[in-house]
Every structure is written in C-alpha cells, then in structure tokens.
Amino acid sequence: MHYLITGGAGFIGSHLAEGLLREGHTVTAIDDLCTGAIQNIQNLKSRRGFYYVIESIFNRPLLAELIDDHDAIFHLAASVGVRLIVESPVRTIETNVRGTEIVLELANKKKKKVLIASTSEVYGKSMQIPFGEDDDLVMGGTQKGRWSYACSKAIDEFLALAYWKEKKLPVVIVRLFNTVGPRQTGRYGMVLPNFVRAALAGEPLTVFGDGTQSRCFCHVNDTAGALAQLIEHPQAVGQIFNVGSAEEISIRELAMLVKAMTGSASPIEYIPYEEAYEEGFEDMHRRVPDISRIRNLLNFEPSHDIRQIVKCVISYFDAQVEERSLIATPALAVA
C-alpha cells in the first residue's frame, strides 16, 4: 500500500510512518511544521519508500494530487495541545475543521479511504467512566475557549460520518487517549515530557490544579500499530474506536513516579489552572477509555504499562542530552 499521512512530521505521524515502512508499505508525509518537526523524520529521509512534502494541507492542488496518488490517507494534521488551544483558538478551529473538510472532499472524488484522528477530548465533562464510543458528549459552554478543540474535533467526526453515510466514502475514526513516548515535545502543554525534562534538569515539576485529575497514557508504538491495523480492516469502516490504555494514574502520582525513576530531587509545585491557562479554565477530571470495541476487532492490548512508558521517555531525553553534549564538546587536536 502507498499511504499518505497528513501531519506526518508530527510526533504520532512520524512513528506511524516508521511502522508502516517496516511493514513494507510506502509512505508520503505532508506537514507544514507548525507543530511537527523535521527532526522527527530525519531518520526516515534515507529510507526506501519514504517521501515527504513540507507544505500545508490547505494547498488544495497539491493535496489533491497527493491524495490521487495514494491508496489511503491517515489524517493526523491538527492543532493540538491545551496551551496552543487556549492561546490560539481561531487557528485551532480553522485548522481542524477546514483541514478535515478539504481532506474528505478531495478523498471523496476517488473514494480513497480516510482514517481521521480525533481525541478523547470530545467526551468533554462526561462523568460516565469508562468512556464508550456511543456515549453522549458533554461539552462546556462556548465562552470557555478550552472546549473549542473538543468541539472542532467533534465536528470532524460528524463530517466524516456524513461522508460515509451520504457519499459512501470509507472512513475510520479514532479517538486517541494521551499518546506519549519518544519525540513528543512538551511545548504545547503535554505533561509527561514536561515532567521528565524538568526532573532531569533539577527544576520543579509543575502540576496544574491539585493533581488529583487522572489520565490513561498509551505508548505511541501501540497507538501507531492500532491505526495501521484499523485502516486495513474492512469492518472498521464507518466506526469510531477509542485507542489508548485503561491503566489510570493521577497527575500527582505521575509526577512522583517520574521523580522516583529519574532519581530527581526536584520539588513538585502546584499551580492553579487560572494562572496556568486562563480564568475559568475547566479540566476533565478523569479520562478513561473503554477499549472493548478495538479489542474485539483487533485483539488490541497496550504492550507498555506506565512504568515502561516513563522509562522510554526518560531514555529518550537522556539520549538527547548526551547528543547535545557531544556536539558541544570540541574534538581534541592530535599533534
């Protein structure tokens, strides 16, 4: 298969490309590097069957040509990260909604299968744990900018399912639950890389709120593997799938685990949401997926527990520090 990945130089996109290449597929990544990074695909540039285009998916003529030339599309391009959402709500909404609209419209011309990456954020303030794909979505008020991302991704889902029902475009929707691992940046508020970086640097680990809010973290290789299987499975078409781990941990416990596994003496500091983001900021207290649907279809089970995930991220940051150290150390002259 020849796959197109929008957002292919992003954290998840680059790991997905790597996995697809290992399986013998060819891959083209398109990314405008707004939140992705060329370093993420640096090791793929020399790989046979990998191609990349540094351009926006809003370049319709180019995207139309790419979609025509590929068998299926992974649509991962989106504005992500709570900090980016709060600071740039217009960009968030336009990128997510317009970008998905363009991809679906162009894919529909040749009926190319599209996998849409959605998010656990769409469950909003629901208290029905674990979250099931058919559950109601409980959003906050429109005056709370924090919910614009969730609403924009929910619209993406409605639009994709409309294309399937009305125009018979084959689509698959995945709701990702806190995907983490090597190459993820903390630049836009992702908690685990921020904790690990701070712990290794001896800086305070910053916890927003009281730290009792909980999340379920899934290793990026498990997520990428699930996406690769779902796009090929005929029974996945027209369906929504939670993709994540059901192992729950509070943010306070995560901070303590990172401290213990790095041997760091860094303090843990608690900052109110209002200071971290904006006045009236609302968070999801628990975010736990029901993964029975993807388990029943693919026998999916996450292969990494939280300690293994934290270890992977620590090793990645350690390697980054060592690499920067080697670059900064001048070679000794030989007489």
Disulfide bonds with the S-S distance in Angstrom:
none
